Amino acid sequence: MSALDLTSENFDEVVSSGRVLVDFWASWCMPCRMVGPIIEGLADEYEGRATVGKVNIDDEGGLASRFGVMSIPTVIVFNDGAEVKRFVGVKDKETYAGELL
């Protein structure tokens, strides 16, 4: 399963339950392009155990603003709707995966 495309319509419902990793990105952002395959890989690897989603900040600027995303990529981990960890910039797969369980 690939990472979920999150929008203002589905964001709150998706992050409200369980462990959720959300990648705030944009198509023109080269570091985001480096993180993208990692995020997709985590979505496949953790299917059924955690949720992995993506927010395109060009389409969902309100969500980026709501969470104070000033630089991308920004990856935020939520647990039952509450932010528990934030990464800014490119990190390796192990760093993100360590926050999923």
N, C-alpha and C positions, 0 to 999 in steps of 0.2 A: 504494500500500500504506500502510495506517495504521501508526502506532507500535505496537510489540509491547507487550502487557501482560506485564510481568515479575513473576514470583513466586519464592518461595524454591525452588520445584521446577525452574524453568528459568533462573534468573538466571546462575549460574556458567557454564552451557553457552553462553548467548548472548554474554556479555561476554568469553569466553575467546579469541575469534578476531577479528582485525581491529579497526577503529575503531568504537566503540559509544558513543552519546550516550544517557544515561539521565536522565529527568526524575522526580524524587521530588516527589510532589504529593498533594493531598487535594481532594475535591469541595467542601468548605466554605471553601477558601482562595481569596479573590478574586484575589490576584496570580497564583495558579496558573491560574486561569481565563483570565488575560491571556496567559500563556505557552503554554497548551494548543494554541491554533491555530497558533502558531509551530512547536511541536514536530511537530504533524501535518503541516504544510507541509514541514518538513525531511525527514520520513519519506518523503514522496512524491518530493521533489526529489532525494534522495540514494539512492533505491532502487537496489540493486545495487552501490553504492560504499561505503556505510556503513550501520550498523544504528542505528535509533532506537527506544528503548523507554521505557516509563513504569512507575513503581512507585507504587501507591496506598499511602501510608504507613498509612492506617487499616486496610487489609487485610494489609499486610506490614511491620508494626512491627519485626520482627526484622531485615529488610534495612536499614531506616532506621537502626536502632541499630548494626548492623554497620559501616556507613559513616559513622557520626557525624553523621548529618543532624539538625541542631538547629533549623533554620529552613527553611521552604518558601516558594517553590519552590527546590529545590537541583538543579542540573543537573551531572552528573559525566560526564566523557569518559574512556573507557577505551581503551587500545590493547593488544591481545592480553592482556587480563585485568588490566592494571595501570592504576591511576588516573593520568591525565596532566594533568587540568585540572578545576577545580571552580568553579562560579558559584553564588552565593547571591543570591536576589532576581531581579527581572525584568530581563532583558537583551533586546536587539533580535536579530532574526533573523541579522544579519550577524555578531554576536559569536559566536553558537553555530555558525553555518556555517563560520566561520574555523577552527574546531577539528576539523572533520569530515574534512578531506583533508590 
